[in-house]
Amino acid sequence: MTDSPPSGTRSPPPTSPATYAVAQVKKALVEAGFEIFRTRGDEVVLAERPRENLILDSGVRLRAGATLEVRVVVRAQRADFPNDEDAHLFQRARAIGARAVAAGFAEIDATATRVADPGEPSRTLDTFYEVTFAKAVDGVPDAVTELRFVLSLEKRA
């Protein structure tokens, strides 16, 4: 006797990392009404449209793999607070992420990102002090709920 299902019945879906392949996640997100900005490796980056003809990175991502992880990146910009020290700029970003933390997200990274002048790469236009928060979710329906939540958050100090 074998452990295979009887003829005409379906096996349950696999729970391996293939369950959350990037292509499948993107398709599910589009079907749920989200707009994709880009895909970077195993992360699907959602888009925001501040105006009809303008599409921007929202700072909201869904990481695919063995599990799904919703991520949100918040930031403070040096140009907005030119007299603040680096540590205080990170504090400003963390304060913006407080609602995400209250909803079960955890800080996973803090990075200062230099924005170079495209015409003069040695010149710095600004520096972004970015803090990334993440939360593991139990499937695409939970991911959709969390993604809608983090899209509603302010992401810039």
N, C-alpha and C positions, 0 to 999 in steps of 0.2 A: 504494500500500500504506500502511496506517495502522499506528500503534504500539499500537492497542488490542488487548486480549487476545482470543484466539479465543472464539467464542460458547460459552457453557456453562462458562467458567473464571472464576475470581475474580481481581480485581486485588489486589496486596498491600495491607495496610492503610496508610493515609496516615501519614506521620511528621510532620505539621504539628502546631501547638499544639492543634488540635481533638482529636488523639489523646488528650490528657490534659485533657479537659474536667472540670470539678469534679464534675458529676453522674455521669460515668462512674467517676471516682476514688472517690467516695463509695460507689457500688454495689459496686465491687471490694473496698473495705475492709470493708463489711458482710458480703459473701460470705466474706471471709477471717476473720471472727469478731470484728472490732473494733466498738466502740460509738462512735458519733459524738456529740460534745458540741455542736458547732455548726460552721457554715461562715462564714468571714469573708473576703469577696472571693474570692481564688483559693486560700485555705488551708482545709483540712479539719482541724478540731481534734478530736483523739481524747479520749475520756472515760476516767476512772478511777472505779471504784466501791469506795471504802473500806468501805462498808456496803451491804447489799442495797437500802436505800431512799434512798441518797445518791449522786448523780452529780456529779463535779467535773471541771473542766478539768485535764487531765493535764500540760500544758506540752509536749505532743507534737503536732506538726502535719505535714501533708503538703501542700506547695505544688504546685499543678498549673500547667500552662502548656506551653511548648515542651519543657521537661524537667520531671522530678519532683525535688523537693528535700525531704528529711526534715529537720525542724527540731525542736530541743528547747530549752526555756527552763528554766534553773536559777536559783535565787535564794537570797539571804540576806535576812533580814528585820531591820530596825532593832530591833524589839521583842525579838528573840532576843539581840541583841548591842548593847545601848544605849550602851555606851562606845566602840564602834569608830568610827573615821573612815570616811567614804564609801569611800575607796580600799581600805581593808581589807575592807569588806563585799563589794566587787566581787571581791577576791582570794578570799574565802571561796566565793563563787559559782563562780568559775573553778576552784577546787580540786574542787568537786563535779562539774564538767564534764570533769575530766581523763580519765576512762574514755572519754568520747565522742571527745575529741581523739585519744586513742590508737587509736581505731577509725576515724580518718579524717575526723572532723568538724572544722570550722574555726569559730572565733568570727566572727560577722558583726555583732553588736550588743551594746551594754551600755547599760542604761537604768535610771535611778532612777524608780520609779513611786510616787506618793503615793496612799495609800488614805484617802479622805475618810470622815468619819462621815456616814452617810446622813441622820441627823437634824439635823446641824449641819455643812453642807458646808465651812465655813471651818476646821473642826477636823480635824487629821490623826490618824488612828488608828494608822497604821504607814507605813513606806516600804519597798518591795521593791526590792532591788538585783538586777536581772535581767540575765543574760548569755544570749544566744541563740547556739546552735551549729547549723551546717547541713552537709548532705552531699548532693550530687547523686547520683541513682541512675539505673540504666539501664532501668527499667520497673517495673511494679506488683509482680512477684514479688520483685525486689530491695528495693523500698520496704517490702513486708510484713516481710521479714527485718530490715531496719534499724529499722522501727517497733517490732517486738517487742523488739529490743535496747534502744532508748532508753526504752521503757516500763518495762523492768526496772531502770533506773538510779534512784538517789536524785536528787531534783530540788530538794531544800531543804537548805541548810546548817544 
